[in-house]
Amino acid sequence: VAASGHVRGPTCGMSVSLNRRDMYLAYLAGASIVQHETWPYAYWQFNREGDTRAMPVLSPYGEAMKEWYAFTQRHPERGVSYAPIALLLPANQGYPQWGCKAWSLFPMTRADTMIDAFFYTLVPQTQTLSAGQEGCLANSEYGDVFDVLMPNPPSGPVPLATLANYKAAILLGQVNADAATVRRLMAYVKRGGTLVVNTRQLDRHWPDTFLGVHLTGQTAETAGSVRTADGGAAVTLAEPYEYDHVELRGAAPLWIDERDGILATLHVFGRGRVVLTTADFLVPRKGFGDNNDDTYIKAMKTRTHPLVQLLMRQVV
């Protein structure tokens, strides 16, 4: 169906080739539901332009969908999708595919920026399809090894059996974990999991004996080189970050800056490990132009996030 406007028409959307690959990727990655947006506009067309009296026929997009659907029926046994790393997001985050404001409505917070810094690092993407940049179908040095879970849905903490499927879990954003959720995450670590948490996500429910540190309540600024305590890797912070001072109480330094400030710690708990990062949500003090959506999204696409990169290289 020919249509005009900002989002519909012959010059809008993705190519047939990309649409076909997108459908195969979704199915082979284990999706149970694939929603084909802009139905029927993209998938039907009239034999003659503008002839709305004739019966429409499948467009090239519709033919690709027909081919794909037949493939799914011929090959129902596609195996079981496996990802060793869980990204734990708040149950009420309402995360848009391009990031930015929760539900595309609420004011930006630094916790939201943390989520974006991870996703723009792990899944580099752009919407400039006309230039051959195909959305989220981009190579990443970290691999396709992530699932997204909600640790604190309204029904209660995520089941331990679900968490046990993942070797590592990373808390993103302002999770506001209640006591029951913290106990569930502690049980996950005790059984052998690795949990990554940031100091700005902590409250009274998180015991020092689990974290291996005590927060002093003091903060400091850091920039320049941040390296692993064993000297194995380093990144450069081109602008200032703020981090929380911690006293070690069983944990060992994991990252240190040029003045030996502790940017991350590692603590063995049971059969697992707790990685605690101390930089404020792992994003720079200045932020990324949070007050303007377009400026913010452009900055997130073009800037690197060195502490996220350092963490993910070690986790992967």
ABEGO torsion letter per residue (X at the ends): XBBBEAABEAABEBBAAAAAAAAAAAAAAGBABBBBBGOAAAABBBABBGBAABBBBBBAAAAAAAAAAAAAAABABAEBBBBABBBBBBAAAGBBAAEEBBGGABBBBAAAAAAAAAAAAABBBBABAAAGBBEABBBBAAEBABBBBBABBAAEBBBAAAAAABABBBBBEBAGBBAAAAAAAAAAAAAGBBBBBBAAABBAABBAAAAGBBBAGBBBBBBEBBBBAAGABBBBBABBBBBBBBBBBGBBBABBBAAGBBABBBBBBEABBBBBBABBGGBBAAEAGAABAAAAAAAAAABBBAAAAAAAAAAX
